[in-house]
Amino acid sequence: MTAIPYSKFTLSQLEVRYGVSFVRGAFLAGVTPLPVPEWLKTYLELSSDVPPALKSEKAISEQTIAPVMLAVRDRNRQTINVFSGEMLTHQDLSGYCDFIVTANPVSLTPEAPFIIVVEAKQQDLTSGIPQCVAEMIAARRLNEEAGLPREVLFGCVTIGSEWLFLQYRDNQVMMHSRVFYLNEVGEILGVFQWMIDYGHGQP
């Protein structure tokens, strides 16, 4: 098969090439909002002066998404690592990932990935779903080859102000029925914590 960059995939290509099906549902059961660190509150307040529509994608990543992911890592520094802008490649799947959460907290490379975070382009949240799913497929394959198969992987597509979470299980992608907004950052942190705890509970 000819390699297609993650960012070029469409939902129909994923369905045909990898047999992935898509549904909507509510898989985030029992999520508890977390206290928001004061430094994160301050950082997000400082970066909120410019409306998201006027920010470049690089600015959104640096000023909104990266601080949230840093808070996620800070809370779980003994159990995970967070990589930004790393290459993830498996045969016909290849490209750079915005953020990868791995189950190996000390690795210098993104080993054992189980959460993929994609920044959608042009402030269009749904446009990032195919890219996120393609990256989750690659992550699953890499885990299996490393002898670390996972029943469930998770994904997140965000434009900074909106966060949509995905679950990948048995070649079915479930898109959570609710979009989370940045003013609910405590709930967003709670979702990441739920996914991390779930991921570490898998064999």
Secondary structure as UniProt FT lines:
FT   STRAND          4..5
FT   HELIX           6..8
FT   HELIX           11..18
FT   STRAND          21..25
FT   TURN            29..30
FT   HELIX           38..47
FT   TURN            48..49
FT   HELIX           52..54
FT   HELIX           57..60
FT   HELIX           61..65
FT   HELIX           66..75
FT   TURN            76..79
FT   STRAND          81..90
FT   TURN            91..92
FT   STRAND          93..102
FT   STRAND          113..119
FT   HELIX           121..123
FT   HELIX           125..128
FT   HELIX           129..145
FT   TURN            146..147
FT   STRAND          152..158
FT   STRAND          162..169
FT   TURN            170..171
FT   STRAND          172..176
FT   STRAND          180..181
FT   HELIX           182..184
FT   HELIX           185..201
//
